[in-house]
């Protein structure tokens, strides 16, 4: 082999090594990005679960209020239909 062919072979090997190094380092970057995205998704999931619990609590409170209104509705209708009392005096 001549000196030029040896240099060419060395340059090719070095080029492949550089490309492999850049490729592997970009994988590490993607792992960090995926970890960051997963962390954000976990935070959003926690917030959604909290909002769902708050909504369920509000729904239960509204149902209780509706039941209470249903209980007093009959009494209100009786009072509205009762004959008017005459003022004294």
DSSP file (Angstrom, degrees, kcal/mol; ACC not computed):
  #  RESIDUE AA STRUCTURE BP1 BP2  ACC     N-H-->O    O-->H-N    N-H-->O    O-->H-N    TCO  KAPPA ALPHA  PHI   PSI    X-CA   Y-CA   Z-CA
    1    1 A X              0   0    0      0, 0.0     2,-0.1     0, 0.0     0, 0.0   0.000 360.0 360.0 360.0 141.9    0.0    0.0    0.0
    2    2 A X     >  -     0   0    0      1,-0.1     4,-1.9     4,-0.0     5,-0.2  -0.413 360.0-107.0 -86.7 168.7    1.2    3.4   -0.8
    3    3 A X  H  > S+     0   0    0      1,-0.2     4,-2.0     2,-0.2     5,-0.1   0.857 118.8  53.8 -64.0 -37.2    1.3    6.3    1.7
    4    4 A X  H  > S+     0   0    0      2,-0.2     4,-2.5     1,-0.2    -1,-0.2   0.894 107.6  50.0 -66.8 -41.0   -1.7    8.0    0.1
    5    5 A X  H  > S+     0   0    0      1,-0.2     4,-2.5     2,-0.2    -1,-0.2   0.878 109.8  51.3 -66.3 -36.7   -3.9    4.9    0.3
    6    6 A X  H  X S+     0   0    0     -4,-1.9     4,-2.2     2,-0.2    -1,-0.2   0.897 111.2  47.8 -66.0 -39.8   -3.0    4.6    4.0
    7    7 A X  H  X S+     0   0    0     -4,-2.0     4,-2.8     2,-0.2    -2,-0.2   0.914 111.7  50.2 -65.2 -42.7   -3.9    8.2    4.6
    8    8 A X  H  X S+     0   0    0     -4,-2.5     4,-2.4     1,-0.2    -2,-0.2   0.912 111.1  48.5 -62.1 -43.1   -7.2    7.7    2.7
    9    9 A X  H  X S+     0   0    0     -4,-2.5     4,-2.2     2,-0.2    -1,-0.2   0.898 112.6  48.5 -64.2 -40.6   -8.0    4.6    4.7
   10   10 A X  H  X S+     0   0    0     -4,-2.2     4,-2.6     2,-0.2    -2,-0.2   0.894 110.5  51.0 -66.6 -40.4   -7.2    6.5    8.0
   11   11 A X  H  X S+     0   0    0     -4,-2.8     4,-2.6     2,-0.2    -2,-0.2   0.910 110.4  49.5 -64.4 -42.0   -9.4    9.5    6.9
   12   12 A X  H  X S+     0   0    0     -4,-2.4     4,-2.5     2,-0.2    -2,-0.2   0.932 112.3  47.6 -62.0 -45.6  -12.3    7.1    6.2
   13   13 A X  H  X S+     0   0    0     -4,-2.2     4,-2.2     1,-0.2    -2,-0.2   0.916 113.1  48.1 -61.9 -43.9  -11.9    5.4    9.5
   14   14 A X  H  X S+     0   0    0     -4,-2.6     4,-2.3     2,-0.2    -1,-0.2   0.896 110.9  51.7 -63.6 -40.7  -11.7    8.8   11.3
   15   15 A X  H  X S+     0   0    0     -4,-2.6     4,-2.5     2,-0.2    -2,-0.2   0.909 109.9  48.7 -62.8 -43.0  -14.8   10.0    9.4
   16   16 A X  H  X S+     0   0    0     -4,-2.5     4,-2.5     1,-0.2    -1,-0.2   0.904 111.0  51.0 -63.6 -40.9  -16.8    6.9   10.4
   17   17 A X  H  X S+     0   0    0     -4,-2.2     4,-2.3     2,-0.2    -2,-0.2   0.896 110.6  48.6 -63.0 -40.6  -15.7    7.4   14.0
   18   18 A X  H  X S+     0   0    0     -4,-2.3     4,-2.5     2,-0.2     5,-0.2   0.927 112.0  48.3 -65.7 -44.5  -16.8   11.0   13.9
   19   19 A X  H  X S+     0   0    0     -4,-2.5     4,-2.5     1,-0.2    -2,-0.2   0.914 112.6  49.0 -62.7 -42.5  -20.2   10.2   12.4
   20   20 A X  H  X S+     0   0    0     -4,-2.5     4,-2.4     2,-0.2    -1,-0.2   0.904 111.1  50.0 -63.2 -41.7  -20.8    7.4   15.0
   21   21 A X  H  X S+     0   0    0     -4,-2.3     4,-2.2     2,-0.2    -2,-0.2   0.920 112.2  46.6 -63.6 -44.9  -19.8    9.8   17.8
   22   22 A X  H  X S+     0   0    0     -4,-2.5     4,-1.8     1,-0.2    -2,-0.2   0.910 112.5  51.5 -64.2 -41.5  -22.2   12.5   16.6
   23   23 A X  H  X S+     0   0    0     -4,-2.5     4,-1.2    -5,-0.2    -2,-0.2   0.914 111.6  45.8 -62.3 -43.5  -25.0    9.9   16.1
   24   24 A X  H  X S+     0   0    0     -4,-2.4     4,-1.4     1,-0.2    -1,-0.2   0.859 110.1  53.5 -69.9 -35.1  -24.6    8.5   19.6
   25   25 A X  H  X S+     0   0    0     -4,-2.2     4,-1.6     1,-0.2    -1,-0.2   0.852 105.2  54.7 -69.1 -32.1  -24.5   11.9   21.3
   26   26 A X  H  X S+     0   0    0     -4,-1.8     4,-2.1     1,-0.2    -1,-0.2   0.832 102.8  57.6 -69.6 -29.8  -27.7   12.9   19.5
   27   27 A X  H  X S+     0   0    0     -4,-1.2     4,-2.2     2,-0.2    -1,-0.2   0.905 104.6  51.0 -63.7 -40.6  -29.3    9.7   21.1
   28   28 A X  H  X S+     0   0    0     -4,-1.4     4,-1.9     1,-0.2    -1,-0.2   0.887 108.3  52.6 -63.2 -38.5  -28.4   11.0   24.5
   29   29 A X  H  X S+     0   0    0     -4,-1.6     4,-2.3     1,-0.2    -1,-0.2   0.915 108.7  49.7 -62.9 -43.1  -30.0   14.3   23.7
   30   30 A X  H  X S+     0   0    0     -4,-2.1     4,-3.0     1,-0.2     5,-0.2   0.883 106.9  55.3 -64.6 -37.1  -33.2   12.6   22.6
   31   31 A X  H  X S+     0   0    0     -4,-2.2     4,-2.2     1,-0.2    -1,-0.2   0.912 109.1  47.6 -61.0 -41.5  -33.2   10.6   25.9
   32   32 A X  H  X S+     0   0    0     -4,-1.9     4,-2.2     2,-0.2    -2,-0.2   0.904 112.3  49.2 -65.2 -41.0  -33.1   13.9   27.8
   33   33 A X  H  X S+     0   0    0     -4,-2.3     4,-2.6     2,-0.2    -2,-0.2   0.916 111.4  48.9 -65.4 -42.4  -35.9   15.4   25.7
   34   34 A X  H  X S+     0   0    0     -4,-3.0     4,-2.8     1,-0.2    -1,-0.2   0.898 110.4  51.4 -64.1 -39.2  -38.1   12.3   26.2
   35   35 A X  H  X S+     0   0    0     -4,-2.2     4,-2.0    -5,-0.2    -1,-0.2   0.906 111.0  48.3 -62.7 -41.0  -37.4   12.4   29.9
   36   36 A X  H  X S+     0   0    0     -4,-2.2     4,-2.2     2,-0.2    -2,-0.2   0.915 112.7  47.8 -65.2 -43.4  -38.4   16.1   30.0
   37   37 A X  H  X S+     0   0    0     -4,-2.6     4,-2.6     1,-0.2    -2,-0.2   0.918 111.1  50.9 -64.2 -43.4  -41.6   15.4   28.0
   38   38 A X  H  X S+     0   0    0     -4,-2.8     4,-2.3     1,-0.2    -1,-0.2   0.885 109.0  52.0 -62.1 -37.7  -42.5   12.4   30.2
   39   39 A X  H  X S+     0   0    0     -4,-2.0     4,-2.2     2,-0.2    -1,-0.2   0.921 110.2  47.8 -63.8 -44.0  -42.0   14.7   33.3
   40   40 A X  H  X S+     0   0    0     -4,-2.2     4,-2.6     1,-0.2    -2,-0.2   0.909 110.7  51.9 -62.9 -41.6  -44.4   17.3   31.8
   41   41 A X  H  X S+     0   0    0     -4,-2.6     4,-2.6     1,-0.2    -1,-0.2   0.896 108.6  51.1 -62.8 -39.8  -46.9   14.6   30.9
   42   42 A X  H  X S+     0   0    0     -4,-2.3     4,-2.1     2,-0.2    -1,-0.2   0.909 110.5  49.0 -62.9 -41.2  -46.8   13.4   34.5
   43   43 A X  H  X S+     0   0    0     -4,-2.2     4,-2.2     2,-0.2    -2,-0.2   0.916 112.3  48.1 -64.1 -42.6  -47.4   16.9   35.8
   44   44 A X  H  X S+     0   0    0     -4,-2.6     4,-2.7     1,-0.2    -2,-0.2   0.896 109.5  53.1 -64.6 -39.3  -50.3   17.4   33.4
   45   45 A X  H  X S+     0   0    0     -4,-2.6     4,-2.4     1,-0.2    -1,-0.2   0.907 108.7  49.9 -61.7 -41.9  -51.8   14.0   34.5
   46   46 A X  H  X S+     0   0    0     -4,-2.1     4,-2.1     2,-0.2    -1,-0.2   0.912 111.9  48.0 -62.5 -43.1  -51.6   15.1   38.1
   47   47 A X  H  X S+     0   0    0     -4,-2.2     4,-2.5     2,-0.2    -2,-0.2   0.900 111.2  50.3 -65.5 -40.4  -53.3   18.4   37.3
   48   48 A X  H  X S+     0   0    0     -4,-2.7     4,-2.5     2,-0.2    -2,-0.2   0.911 110.1  50.1 -65.0 -41.9  -56.0   16.6   35.3
   49   49 A X  H  X S+     0   0    0     -4,-2.4     4,-2.1     2,-0.2    -1,-0.2   0.902 111.3  49.3 -63.3 -39.9  -56.7   14.2   38.1
   50   50 A X  H  X S+     0   0    0     -4,-2.1     4,-2.3     2,-0.2    -2,-0.2   0.905 111.6  48.6 -64.1 -41.6  -56.9   17.1   40.6
   51   51 A X  H  X S+     0   0    0     -4,-2.5     4,-2.6     2,-0.2    -2,-0.2   0.892 110.0  52.0 -65.7 -38.7  -59.4   18.9   38.3
   52   52 A X  H  X S+     0   0    0     -4,-2.5     4,-2.3     2,-0.2    -2,-0.2   0.898 110.1  48.8 -64.5 -39.9  -61.4   15.7   37.9
   53   53 A X  H  X S+     0   0    0     -4,-2.1     4,-2.4     2,-0.2    -2,-0.2   0.901 111.8  49.2 -65.9 -40.7  -61.6   15.4   41.7
   54   54 A X  H  X S+     0   0    0     -4,-2.3     4,-2.5     2,-0.2    -2,-0.2   0.907 111.4  49.4 -64.3 -41.3  -62.7   19.0   42.1
   55   55 A X  H  X S+     0   0    0     -4,-2.6     4,-2.4     2,-0.2    -2,-0.2   0.907 110.7  49.8 -64.7 -41.1  -65.3   18.6   39.4
   56   56 A X  H  X S+     0   0    0     -4,-2.3     4,-2.3     2,-0.2    -2,-0.2   0.910 111.3  49.3 -64.0 -41.4  -66.7   15.5   41.1
   57   57 A X  H  X S+     0   0    0     -4,-2.4     4,-2.3     2,-0.2    -2,-0.2   0.913 111.7  48.4 -63.1 -43.4  -66.8   17.3   44.4
   58   58 A X  H  X S+     0   0    0     -4,-2.5     4,-2.3     1,-0.2    -2,-0.2   0.888 110.2  52.6 -64.3 -38.3  -68.6   20.2   42.8
   59   59 A X  H  X S+     0   0    0     -4,-2.4     4,-2.2     2,-0.2    -2,-0.2   0.913 109.5  48.5 -64.0 -42.6  -71.0   17.8   41.2
   60   60 A X  H  X S+     0   0    0     -4,-2.3     4,-2.3     2,-0.2    -2,-0.2   0.899 111.2  50.3 -63.9 -40.6  -71.8   16.2   44.5
   61   61 A X  H  X S+     0   0    0     -4,-2.3     4,-2.3     1,-0.2    -2,-0.2   0.907 110.5  49.8 -64.0 -41.0  -72.3   19.5   46.2
   62   62 A X  H  X S+     0   0    0     -4,-2.3     4,-2.4     2,-0.2    -2,-0.2   0.891 109.8  51.1 -65.1 -39.4  -74.7   20.6   43.4
   63   63 A X  H  X S+     0   0    0     -4,-2.2     4,-2.3     2,-0.2    -2,-0.2   0.905 110.2  49.3 -64.7 -40.6  -76.7   17.3   43.7
   64   64 A X  H  X S+     0   0    0     -4,-2.3     4,-2.2     2,-0.2    -2,-0.2   0.902 111.0  49.9 -64.1 -40.6  -77.0   17.9   47.5
   65   65 A X  H  X S+     0   0    0     -4,-2.3     4,-2.4     1,-0.2    -2,-0.2   0.907 110.4  50.3 -64.6 -40.9  -78.2   21.4   46.9
   66   66 A X  H  X S+     0   0    0     -4,-2.4     4,-2.4     2,-0.2    -2,-0.2   0.894 109.5  51.0 -64.0 -39.5  -80.8   20.2   44.3
   67   67 A X  H  X S+     0   0    0     -4,-2.3     4,-2.0     2,-0.2    -1,-0.2   0.911 110.3  49.4 -63.3 -41.5  -82.0   17.6   46.8
   68   68 A X  H  X S+     0   0    0     -4,-2.2     4,-1.9     2,-0.2    -2,-0.2   0.910 110.6  49.9 -64.8 -41.6  -82.4   20.3   49.5
   69   69 A X  H  X S+     0   0    0     -4,-2.4     4,-1.4     1,-0.2    -1,-0.2   0.902 109.3  51.8 -62.7 -40.1  -84.3   22.5   47.0
   70   70 A X  H  X S+     0   0    0     -4,-2.4     4,-0.7     1,-0.2    -1,-0.2   0.877 108.3  52.9 -62.9 -36.8  -86.6   19.6   46.2
   71   71 A X  H  < S+     0   0    0     -4,-2.0     4,-0.5     1,-0.2    -1,-0.2   0.878 115.1  38.7 -67.4 -37.5  -87.3   19.1   49.9
   72   72 A X  H  X S+     0   0    0     -4,-1.9     4,-2.2     1,-0.2    -1,-0.2   0.603  95.9  82.6 -90.9  -8.9  -88.3   22.7   50.5
   73   73 A X  H  X S+     0   0    0     -4,-1.4     4,-2.3     1,-0.2     5,-0.2   0.911  90.1  51.3 -61.9 -42.2  -90.2   23.1   47.2
   74   74 A X  H  X S+     0   0    0     -4,-0.7     4,-2.0     1,-0.2    -1,-0.2   0.912 110.0  49.5 -60.8 -42.5  -93.3   21.5   48.6
   75   75 A X  H  > S+     0   0    0     -4,-0.5     4,-2.2     1,-0.2    -1,-0.2   0.897 109.9  51.2 -64.5 -40.3  -93.3   23.7   51.7
   76   76 A X  H  X S+     0   0    0     -4,-2.2     4,-2.2     1,-0.2    -1,-0.2   0.907 109.0  50.9 -64.0 -41.7  -92.9   26.9   49.5
   77   77 A X  H  X S+     0   0    0     -4,-2.3     4,-1.9     2,-0.2    -1,-0.2   0.890 108.9  51.7 -64.2 -38.5  -95.8   25.8   47.3
   78   78 A X  H  X S+     0   0    0     -4,-2.0     4,-1.2     1,-0.2    -1,-0.2   0.924 110.7  48.0 -62.2 -44.0  -98.0   25.4   50.4
   79   79 A X  H  < S+     0   0    0     -4,-2.2    -2,-0.2     1,-0.2    -1,-0.2   0.872 111.3  50.3 -66.1 -36.4  -97.1   28.8   51.7
   80   80 A X  H  < S+     0   0    0     -4,-2.2    -1,-0.2     1,-0.2    -2,-0.2   0.837 113.9  44.9 -70.0 -31.9  -97.8   30.4   48.3
   81   81 A X  H  < S+     0   0    0     -4,-1.9    -1,-0.2    -5,-0.2    -2,-0.2   0.604  89.5 106.2 -88.4 -12.1 -101.2   28.7   48.1
   82   82 A X  S  < S-     0   0    0     -4,-1.2     3,-0.1    -3,-0.2    -3,-0.0  -0.336  84.8 -94.6 -67.1 148.6 -102.2   29.5   51.7
   83   83 A X        -     0   0    0      1,-0.1     2,-0.1    -2,-0.0    -1,-0.1  -0.341  46.0-103.4 -64.7 145.2 -104.9   32.2   52.1
   84   84 A X        -     0   0    0     -3,-0.1     2,-0.3     1,-0.1    -1,-0.1  -0.421  32.7-126.6 -70.1 140.8 -103.4   35.6   52.7
   85   85 A X        -     0   0    0     -2,-0.1     2,-0.3    -3,-0.1    -1,-0.1  -0.684  20.4-123.0 -88.3 141.6 -103.6   36.8   56.3
   86   86 A X        -     0   0    0     -2,-0.3     2,-0.1     1,-0.1    -1,-0.0  -0.649  28.6-112.2 -84.2 138.2 -105.2   40.1   57.0
   87   87 A X        -     0   0    0     -2,-0.3     2,-0.2     1,-0.1    -1,-0.1  -0.376  32.6-115.6 -66.8 148.2 -103.1   42.6   58.8
   88   88 A X              0   0    0      1,-0.2    -1,-0.1    -2,-0.1     0, 0.0  -0.542 360.0 360.0 -80.1 146.5 -104.2   43.6   62.3
   89   89 A X              0   0    0     -2,-0.2    -1,-0.2     0, 0.0    -2,-0.0   0.471 360.0 360.0 126.8 360.0 -105.2   47.0   63.0
